[in-house]
Amino acid sequence: MTVGTLMGRGVHPPQRPRMAVAGFVVTLLAACSGKDGGDTLGTLTAGDASADVLAGASFGVNVNGRAIVLHTSNAEATCEDAVAYLRVGSADDNPERVMPAGTCVVYVDVPAGYDPAGFQAADDATRALVSVSCAMGDGTWVREERGEGDLDWYWSGDLWQGVPSAFDLSLSGGDEADFALALTMNDYDGSFVYDTAQPDPDPASGAVSIATDATWCPGIASAVGR
């Protein structure tokens, strides 16, 4: 499965035409109960469409100084689901298992210099890459061919993808143990992936806060080509 050019499913690793960039607003909601992903950590709104960042489940790996964490919005997601989502070209990578309708996933990639004892980065994309992909509005995930030989999963609604221009990241652990992830984000560049009529990026603002443990998931390394 791929995702744009922004995140695992959108920015950095597997990238499908799902993560682009459009103006949106993120509203942080206090511990509201949301869908099957647990508490609502924030709501991203772009135009008339919106999606929630839920507590969900997170998975990560670190190899040779690189750390990758995928935060899902499904509390029942597994390591295998995360790997399938990040792997290109798999028929088993239905995004529904990590990004149910009306929710978002967050992808974090520390490309080099990760220290399991503790890593921090603020507003610095050279040290940490952060991206968000959201299945906004009403729709379903469908597997179909769009273009010759381009068989993949697509969101039938509004797929939004973007990156924060302001973020504060703290990450520790790994090395065959769980990670501790703390991430806050403000201000974004993003777009609706399938919107060819108005493809220009639009800035956005808002706040999302994630504080969670990410389960050690070694399969992520092979899924993103590490």
Sequence and secondary structure as in RCSB ss.txt:
>XXXX:A:sequence
MTVGTLMGRGVHPPQRPRMAVAGFVVTLLAACSGKDGGDTLGTLTAGDASADVLAGASFGVNVNGRAIVLHTSNA
EATCEDAVAYLRVGSADDNPERVMPAGTCVVYVDVPAGYDPAGFQAADDATRALVSVSCAMGDGTWVREERGEGD
LDWYWSGDLWQGVPSAFDLSLSGGDEADFALALTMNDYDGSFVYDTAQPDPDPASGAVSIATDATWCPGIASAVG
R
>XXXX:A:secstr
  B SSTTTTSSSS BTT      EEE   SEEETTTEEEEEEEEETTEEEEEE   EEEEEETTEEEEEE S T
T  HHHHHHHHSTT TT  GGGTS TTBEEEEEEE S   TT EEEES TTT EEEEEEEESS  EEEEE STT 
EEEEESSEEEEEEEEEEEEEEEE SSS EEEEEEEEEEEEEETT  SS S EEEEEEEEEEEEEEE THHHHHTT
 
